[in-house]
Amino acid sequence: MMKIGKMRRKKPSETIRIPVMDIEKKTIPVICSWCGKITSLKEWEIECGKRIAPTHGICQRCLESAPLNASSDFPGKRSEI
Protein backbone atom coordinates (compact mmCIF):
# COMPACT_ATOMS: atom_id res chain seq x y z
CA MET A 1 0.00 0.00 0.00
CA MET A 2 1.30 3.42 -0.89
CA LYS A 3 1.60 6.18 1.69
CA ILE A 4 0.48 9.47 0.21
CA GLY A 5 0.85 11.46 3.45
CA LYS A 6 4.60 11.97 2.91
CA MET A 7 4.06 13.68 -0.45
CA ARG A 8 3.77 17.41 0.21
CA ARG A 9 2.58 20.11 -2.12
CA LYS A 10 4.53 23.34 -2.23
CA LYS A 11 1.56 25.37 -3.46
CA PRO A 12 -2.18 24.64 -3.04
CA SER A 13 -2.59 24.67 -6.83
CA GLU A 14 0.23 22.17 -7.40
CA THR A 15 -0.79 18.63 -8.33
CA ILE A 16 0.83 15.50 -6.97
CA ARG A 17 1.66 12.50 -9.15
CA ILE A 18 0.32 9.32 -7.62
CA PRO A 19 1.66 6.08 -9.13
CA VAL A 20 -0.98 3.71 -10.45
CA MET A 21 -1.18 0.40 -8.60
CA ASP A 22 -1.25 -2.83 -10.54
CA ILE A 23 -4.86 -3.96 -10.79
CA GLU A 24 -6.06 -7.34 -12.00
CA LYS A 25 -9.54 -8.67 -12.72
CA LYS A 26 -10.59 -11.60 -10.58
CA THR A 27 -13.73 -13.69 -10.72
CA ILE A 28 -15.45 -14.10 -7.36
CA PRO A 29 -18.18 -16.72 -6.85
CA VAL A 30 -21.46 -15.64 -5.24
CA ILE A 31 -22.75 -18.43 -2.97
CA CYS A 32 -26.37 -18.76 -1.79
CA SER A 33 -26.39 -18.47 2.00
CA TRP A 34 -29.43 -20.75 2.21
CA CYS A 35 -28.60 -23.73 -0.01
CA GLY A 36 -24.84 -23.30 -0.53
CA LYS A 37 -24.95 -23.41 -4.35
CA ILE A 38 -22.93 -21.02 -6.49
CA THR A 39 -25.51 -18.63 -7.91
CA SER A 40 -23.30 -16.46 -10.12
CA LEU A 41 -19.81 -15.20 -10.78
CA LYS A 42 -18.86 -11.54 -10.38
CA GLU A 43 -15.80 -9.89 -11.87
CA TRP A 44 -13.95 -7.43 -9.62
CA GLU A 45 -10.85 -5.33 -10.09
CA ILE A 46 -8.48 -6.19 -7.24
CA GLU A 47 -4.99 -4.96 -6.37
CA CYS A 48 -2.40 -7.49 -7.56
CA GLY A 49 -1.38 -9.99 -4.93
CA LYS A 50 -4.52 -9.54 -2.79
CA ARG A 51 -6.46 -12.64 -1.82
CA ILE A 52 -10.14 -12.99 -2.58
CA ALA A 53 -12.94 -14.93 -0.93
CA PRO A 54 -16.43 -15.86 -2.10
CA THR A 55 -19.28 -13.50 -1.32
CA HIS A 56 -22.78 -14.53 -0.29
CA GLY A 57 -26.29 -13.76 -1.46
CA ILE A 58 -29.53 -15.67 -2.03
CA CYS A 59 -30.51 -17.56 -5.18
CA GLN A 60 -33.84 -17.01 -6.91
CA ARG A 61 -35.19 -20.42 -5.86
CA CYS A 62 -34.46 -19.83 -2.15
CA LEU A 63 -35.77 -16.27 -2.39
CA GLU A 64 -39.09 -17.53 -3.76
CA SER A 65 -39.38 -20.15 -1.02
CA ALA A 66 -38.44 -17.72 1.78
CA PRO A 67 -41.29 -16.64 4.05
CA LEU A 68 -42.65 -13.19 3.24
CA ASN A 69 -42.34 -12.16 6.87
CA ALA A 70 -38.84 -13.50 7.58
CA SER A 71 -38.07 -10.83 10.19
CA SER A 72 -40.63 -12.41 12.57
CA ASP A 73 -38.32 -15.43 12.89
CA PHE A 74 -35.94 -13.36 15.01
CA PRO A 75 -36.93 -12.67 18.62
CA GLY A 76 -37.22 -9.01 19.50
CA LYS A 77 -37.87 -7.93 15.92
CA ARG A 78 -41.28 -6.70 14.86
CA SER A 79 -42.50 -6.79 11.31
CA GLU A 80 -43.78 -3.72 9.50
CA ILE A 81 -46.12 -5.86 7.35
C-alpha positions in Angstrom: 0.0 0.0 0.0 1.3 3.4 -0.9 1.6 6.2 1.7 0.5 9.5 0.2 0.9 11.5 3.4 4.6 12.0 2.9 4.1 13.7 -0.4 3.8 17.4 0.2 2.6 20.1 -2.1 4.5 23.3 -2.2 1.6 25.4 -3.5 -2.2 24.6 -3.0 -2.6 24.7 -6.8 0.2 22.2 -7.4 -0.8 18.6 -8.3 0.8 15.5 -7.0 1.7 12.5 -9.1 0.3 9.3 -7.6 1.7 6.1 -9.1 -1.0 3.7 -10.5 -1.2 0.4 -8.6 -1.3 -2.8 -10.5 -4.9 -4.0 -10.8 -6.1 -7.3 -12.0 -9.5 -8.7 -12.7 -10.6 -11.6 -10.6 -13.7 -13.7 -10.7 -15.5 -14.1 -7.4 -18.2 -16.7 -6.8 -21.5 -15.6 -5.2 -22.8 -18.4 -3.0 -26.4 -18.8 -1.8 -26.4 -18.5 2.0 -29.4 -20.8 2.2 -28.6 -23.7 0.0 -24.8 -23.3 -0.5 -24.9 -23.4 -4.3 -22.9 -21.0 -6.5 -25.5 -18.6 -7.9 -23.3 -16.5 -10.1 -19.8 -15.2 -10.8 -18.9 -11.5 -10.4 -15.8 -9.9 -11.9 -14.0 -7.4 -9.6 -10.8 -5.3 -10.1 -8.5 -6.2 -7.2 -5.0 -5.0 -6.4 -2.4 -7.5 -7.6 -1.4 -10.0 -4.9 -4.5 -9.5 -2.8 -6.5 -12.6 -1.8 -10.1 -13.0 -2.6 -12.9 -14.9 -0.9 -16.4 -15.9 -2.1 -19.3 -13.5 -1.3 -22.8 -14.5 -0.3 -26.3 -13.8 -1.5 -29.5 -15.7 -2.0 -30.5 -17.6 -5.2 -33.8 -17.0 -6.9 -35.2 -20.4 -5.9 -34.5 -19.8 -2.1 -35.8 -16.3 -2.4 -39.1 -17.5 -3.8 -39.4 -20.2 -1.0 -38.4 -17.7 1.8 -41.3 -16.6 4.0 -42.6 -13.2 3.2 -42.3 -12.2 6.9 -38.8 -13.5 7.6 -38.1 -10.8 10.2 -40.6 -12.4 12.6 -38.3 -15.4 12.9 -35.9 -13.4 15.0 -36.9 -12.7 18.6 -37.2 -9.0 19.5 -37.9 -7.9 15.9 -41.3 -6.7 14.9 -42.5 -6.8 11.3 -43.8 -3.7 9.5 -46.1 -5.9 7.3 
